[in-house]
Amino acid sequence: MSIEENKALIRRFFEECWNRKNLEIADDLFAADHVFHGTEGEVPDAGPERVKQMIAELIAAFSDLRFDAEEPMIAEGDMIAYRWAITGTHNGWFSGIAPTNKEIKMTGISIERIMDGKIQETWDSTDRLGLLQQLGVIPK
């Protein structure tokens, strides 16, 4: 796939999965043996089912969740990097935290590796401390 096709795949991921809450599209976008590297460590074989679970948990906690990726995306070969923000209202349980009804904005940077038309590997760096401060769990 070309760099532009890879970028379109990533845009489809955040528009379809996150914003339209069409989680089933993850089956088309993620490799079965997708590997996720995040704040909590590496999750091997975090294929489409794990992606759907993660997004569903966030939607349950922030029902008006919105995902926005900033342009430009930076791409070279099979790798794409981009900065993003998630906004929403905390109106459901999240990581053991009771609903606060506070509006949040969590930012991060993702790097994705695309192979054979699917997201094969993801590296995420998120501002979890900032999120917990916004929820009032940790003082600012």
C-alpha positions in Angstrom: 0.0 0.0 0.0 1.1 3.6 -0.6 1.7 6.1 2.1 -1.6 7.8 1.2 -3.5 4.6 1.4 -2.0 3.9 4.8 -3.0 7.3 6.0 -6.5 6.7 4.7 -6.6 3.4 6.7 -5.7 5.3 9.9 -8.3 8.0 9.2 -10.9 5.3 8.7 -10.0 3.8 12.0 -10.6 6.9 14.1 -13.6 8.1 12.1 -15.4 4.7 11.9 -14.4 3.0 15.1 -14.1 5.9 17.5 -16.4 8.6 16.2 -19.2 6.5 14.6 -18.7 3.7 17.2 -18.7 1.1 14.5 -16.4 -1.3 16.4 -16.9 -4.2 13.9 -14.8 -2.3 11.4 -11.7 -3.2 13.5 -11.9 -6.7 12.0 -11.1 -5.1 8.6 -8.4 -2.7 10.0 -6.3 -4.8 12.4 -4.1 -7.8 11.9 -5.2 -10.8 14.0 -1.7 -10.8 15.7 -1.6 -7.0 16.1 0.8 -5.9 18.9 0.0 -3.0 21.1 2.8 -1.0 23.0 1.3 1.4 25.5 1.7 3.1 28.8 0.9 -0.1 30.6 3.4 -2.2 28.6 3.2 -4.5 25.6 0.1 -6.4 24.7 0.9 -9.2 22.2 -1.9 -10.6 20.0 -4.0 -7.5 20.7 -6.0 -8.1 17.5 -9.3 -6.7 16.5 -11.2 -8.2 19.5 -8.9 -6.4 22.0 -9.2 -3.1 20.1 -13.0 -3.4 20.1 -12.9 -4.1 23.9 -10.6 -1.1 24.6 -12.8 1.3 22.6 -16.1 -0.1 24.1 -14.7 0.4 27.6 -13.9 4.0 26.8 -17.3 4.6 25.2 -19.0 3.1 28.3 -17.1 5.6 30.5 -17.3 8.6 28.1 -20.5 8.1 26.1 -20.0 11.3 24.0 -16.4 10.3 23.2 -14.8 12.1 20.2 -11.4 11.2 18.7 -9.6 13.8 16.7 -6.3 13.3 15.0 -4.2 16.3 14.1 -2.8 16.8 10.6 -0.3 16.4 9.2 0.3 12.7 9.8 3.9 11.9 9.3 4.6 8.8 7.3 7.5 6.9 5.8 7.4 3.4 4.4 5.0 1.3 6.4 5.0 3.6 9.5 2.6 6.5 10.4 2.8 8.9 13.3 0.2 11.4 14.5 -0.9 13.4 17.5 -4.5 13.0 18.7 -7.0 14.1 21.4 -10.0 12.4 22.9 -12.7 14.5 24.4 -15.8 13.4 26.3 -17.8 13.6 29.5 -17.0 11.0 32.2 -20.5 9.6 32.8 -19.6 5.9 33.3 -17.1 3.8 35.3 -13.5 4.2 34.1 -10.6 2.2 35.6 -12.4 1.9 38.9 -13.3 5.6 39.0 -17.0 6.4 39.5 -18.6 8.8 37.1 -17.7 12.4 37.8 -19.6 14.1 34.9 -16.5 16.1 34.2 -15.5 17.0 30.6 -12.1 15.6 29.7 -9.5 16.0 27.0 -6.8 13.3 26.8 -4.0 13.7 24.4 -1.4 11.4 23.0 0.8 10.3 20.1 0.5 7.1 18.1 2.8 5.4 15.7 1.3 2.6 13.6 2.9 0.0 11.4 0.8 -1.1 8.4 1.4 -4.5 6.8 -0.7 -6.1 4.1 -3.4 -3.5 4.4 -3.9 -3.9 8.2 -2.5 -2.2 11.3 0.1 -4.7 12.5 1.6 -2.8 15.4 0.8 0.3 17.5 2.8 2.4 19.9 0.8 4.8 22.0 1.9 7.5 24.4 -0.9 9.0 26.4 -1.3 11.7 29.0 -2.9 9.5 31.7 -1.7 11.8 34.5 -3.5 14.8 32.9 -6.6 12.7 32.5 -6.6 11.6 36.2 -6.1 15.2 37.2 -9.0 16.3 35.1 -11.2 13.7 36.8 -10.1 15.0 40.2 -8.4 11.7 41.2 -4.9 13.2 41.5 -4.4 16.8 42.5 -3.0 19.2 39.9 
